[in-house]
Amino acid sequence: MDVPAAFFDAFMYPLETGSLGTRRARLLPGVSGVVLEVGAGTGVNLAYYPCEGLEDLYVMDLSVSQRVYHRSDDGCLNPTILEGDVQHLPFEDGFFDTVVFTLVFCSVENPERGLAEVRRVLKPDGRIIFIEHVLPEGKPVLRSSFRAITPMWKHISGNCHLDRDTLSSIRGAGFEIDSLERFANGIMIAGTGHKADRQV
């Protein structure tokens, strides 16, 4: 049994049955073509991808949980499962129609490099689908708390930084945001975007 993954799923269960699951269900069923998911975690997103319209689905993480393999066997998707780093994607330029990342860039060592790689492997008309946690806007007490907790938290949570402004990083990497929703008291964002004509 993959104990860390089982613990993580149990910890996340209240969010997955509420706000997180709702956003996954809104964003993921519309993907099509050749799709890459980076930072697949325990494979929760696999339940939300459509059975039709996907030409290929690639699912990737630094270390793939056994739960990803188990969940990939439960449905119709038959994804290609890979171990790898979003900072060094093993794909040619312009390979994917869509790249999906959910709760990933809080823990990437160099998020700007990772997002630059996401942009590189997207087709010119490619798009991103994302759910991330961020420093909430207009909430100074929460922002201060997150910044104070992060040095300790990242050591016990797989390098998760609570104090990152991932939305600004996404924009700075050369993406324009098409839709954006803030939820969970402003701590979470969910949305879609596309490649801008040039990087900011």
C-alpha positions as CSV (number, residue, x, y, z in Angstrom):
1,M,0.0,0.0,0.0
2,D,1.2,3.5,-0.9
3,V,0.9,4.9,2.7
4,P,1.9,8.6,1.9
5,A,-0.5,8.7,-1.0
6,A,-3.3,7.2,1.1
7,F,-2.7,9.7,3.8
8,F,-2.7,12.6,1.3
9,D,-6.0,11.5,-0.2
10,A,-7.5,11.1,3.2
11,F,-6.3,14.6,4.2
12,M,-7.7,16.1,1.0
13,Y,-11.0,14.2,1.0
14,P,-13.1,17.1,2.5
15,L,-11.8,19.5,-0.2
16,E,-12.2,16.9,-3.0
17,T,-15.8,16.3,-2.2
18,G,-16.4,20.0,-2.1
19,S,-14.7,23.0,-3.8
20,L,-11.8,21.2,-5.4
21,G,-13.8,18.4,-6.9
22,T,-16.3,21.0,-8.2
23,R,-13.6,22.9,-10.1
24,R,-12.0,19.7,-11.5
25,A,-15.4,18.7,-12.8
26,R,-15.9,22.1,-14.5
27,L,-12.4,22.4,-16.1
28,L,-11.3,18.9,-17.2
29,P,-14.2,17.3,-19.1
30,G,-13.6,19.8,-22.0
31,V,-10.0,18.8,-22.8
32,S,-9.3,17.3,-26.2
33,G,-6.4,16.4,-28.5
34,V,-3.0,15.5,-27.0
35,V,-2.9,16.4,-23.3
36,L,-0.2,16.4,-20.7
37,E,-0.8,16.5,-17.0
38,V,2.2,17.4,-14.9
39,G,2.5,16.8,-11.2
40,A,-0.2,14.1,-11.2
41,G,0.0,13.4,-7.5
42,T,-2.3,10.5,-6.6
43,G,-4.1,10.6,-9.9
44,V,-7.3,12.4,-8.7
45,N,-7.8,14.1,-12.1
46,L,-8.1,10.9,-14.0
47,A,-11.7,10.5,-12.9
48,Y,-12.6,13.8,-14.6
49,Y,-11.1,13.5,-18.1
50,P,-13.5,12.7,-20.9
51,C,-13.5,9.3,-22.6
52,E,-14.0,10.9,-26.1
53,G,-12.0,13.6,-27.7
54,L,-8.6,12.7,-26.2
55,E,-6.1,11.6,-28.8
56,D,-3.5,10.9,-26.2
57,L,-3.1,11.6,-22.4
58,Y,0.3,11.8,-20.8
59,V,0.4,11.8,-17.0
60,M,3.7,12.7,-15.3
61,D,5.2,13.2,-11.9
62,L,8.6,13.2,-10.3
63,S,7.8,9.9,-8.6
64,V,4.6,8.2,-9.8
65,S,2.3,7.0,-7.0
66,Q,0.8,3.5,-7.3
67,R,-2.5,5.2,-7.0
68,V,-2.0,6.7,-10.4
69,Y,-1.6,3.3,-12.0
70,H,-4.6,2.0,-10.1
71,R,-6.8,4.9,-11.1
72,S,-5.7,4.6,-14.7
73,D,-6.9,1.0,-14.8
74,D,-10.4,2.0,-13.6
75,G,-11.5,4.0,-16.6
76,C,-11.3,4.3,-20.4
77,L,-8.3,6.6,-20.7
78,N,-5.3,4.3,-21.0
79,P,-2.8,7.2,-20.3
80,T,0.9,7.1,-20.9
81,I,2.4,7.4,-17.4
82,L,5.9,8.9,-17.0
83,E,8.3,9.9,-14.3
84,G,9.9,13.2,-15.0
85,D,10.4,16.8,-13.9
86,V,8.3,19.7,-15.2
87,Q,11.5,21.8,-15.2
88,H,12.9,19.5,-17.9
89,L,10.0,18.1,-20.0
90,P,11.1,15.3,-22.4
91,F,8.9,16.5,-25.3
92,E,9.5,18.4,-28.5
93,D,8.4,22.0,-28.9
94,G,4.7,22.5,-29.6
95,F,3.7,18.9,-28.9
96,F,0.5,19.3,-26.8
97,D,-2.9,20.9,-27.2
98,T,-3.4,21.3,-23.5
99,V,-1.2,21.1,-20.3
100,V,-3.0,20.5,-17.0
101,F,-1.5,21.3,-13.6
102,T,-3.3,21.2,-10.3
103,L,-1.7,21.9,-7.0
104,V,1.8,21.6,-8.5
105,F,3.7,24.8,-8.7
106,C,3.7,25.4,-5.0
107,S,6.4,22.7,-4.7
108,V,8.4,23.0,-8.0
109,E,11.9,24.1,-7.1
110,N,12.0,26.7,-9.9
111,P,8.4,27.4,-10.9
112,E,9.4,30.0,-13.6
113,R,11.5,27.4,-15.3
114,G,8.7,24.8,-15.1
115,L,6.2,27.2,-16.5
116,A,8.6,28.1,-19.3
117,E,8.8,24.4,-20.2
118,V,5.0,24.1,-20.1
119,R,4.8,27.0,-22.6
120,R,7.5,25.4,-24.8
121,V,5.7,22.1,-25.2
122,L,2.3,23.7,-26.0
123,K,1.2,24.2,-29.6
124,P,0.8,27.9,-30.7
125,D,-2.9,27.7,-30.0
126,G,-2.4,25.5,-27.0
127,R,-4.0,26.2,-23.6
128,I,-3.4,25.5,-19.9
129,I,-5.9,24.4,-17.3
130,F,-4.8,25.0,-13.7
131,I,-5.8,24.8,-10.0
132,E,-3.3,26.2,-7.6
133,H,-3.1,27.7,-4.1
134,V,-1.8,31.3,-3.7
135,L,-1.3,34.1,-1.3
136,P,-4.8,35.6,-0.9
137,E,-5.4,39.1,-2.1
138,G,-6.5,41.8,0.4
139,K,-6.1,39.6,3.4
140,P,-3.0,40.8,5.3
141,V,-3.4,38.6,8.3
142,L,-3.6,35.4,6.1
143,R,-0.7,36.6,3.9
144,S,1.5,37.2,6.9
145,S,0.6,33.9,8.4
146,F,1.3,32.0,5.2
147,R,4.7,33.7,4.9
148,A,5.6,32.9,8.6
149,I,4.5,29.2,8.3
150,T,6.2,28.5,4.9
151,P,9.8,27.9,6.1
152,M,8.6,25.1,8.4
153,W,5.7,23.9,6.2
154,K,7.8,23.2,3.1
155,H,10.0,20.8,5.0
156,I,7.1,18.6,6.1
157,S,5.0,18.9,2.9
158,G,7.2,18.0,0.0
159,N,8.5,21.6,-0.6
160,C,5.1,23.2,-0.7
161,H,5.4,26.9,-0.4
162,L,2.3,28.6,0.9
163,D,3.6,32.1,0.0
164,R,3.9,31.9,-3.7
165,D,2.1,34.2,-6.2
166,T,1.7,31.5,-8.8
167,L,-0.8,33.5,-10.8
168,S,1.8,36.2,-11.4
169,S,4.3,33.5,-12.3
170,I,1.9,32.0,-14.9
171,R,1.4,35.4,-16.5
172,G,5.1,36.1,-16.4
173,A,5.9,32.9,-18.2
174,G,4.0,34.1,-21.2
175,F,0.4,33.1,-20.7
176,E,-2.8,35.1,-20.9
177,I,-5.6,34.1,-18.6
178,D,-8.9,33.3,-20.2
179,S,-11.0,32.4,-17.1
180,L,-10.2,32.7,-13.5
181,E,-12.0,31.9,-10.2
182,R,-10.8,32.5,-6.7
183,F,-12.3,30.3,-4.0
184,A,-11.6,28.9,-0.5
185,N,-11.4,32.4,1.0
186,G,-9.1,33.5,-1.8
187,I,-6.5,30.9,-1.1
188,M,-7.2,28.9,-4.3
189,I,-7.4,29.8,-7.9
190,A,-8.8,27.8,-10.9
191,G,-8.8,28.7,-14.5
192,T,-7.6,28.4,-18.1
193,G,-5.2,30.3,-20.2
194,H,-3.4,30.4,-23.6
195,K,0.0,31.2,-24.9
196,A,0.5,34.9,-25.3
197,D,2.3,36.2,-28.5
198,R,5.4,36.8,-26.5
199,Q,6.6,36.2,-22.9
200,V,6.3,39.1,-20.5
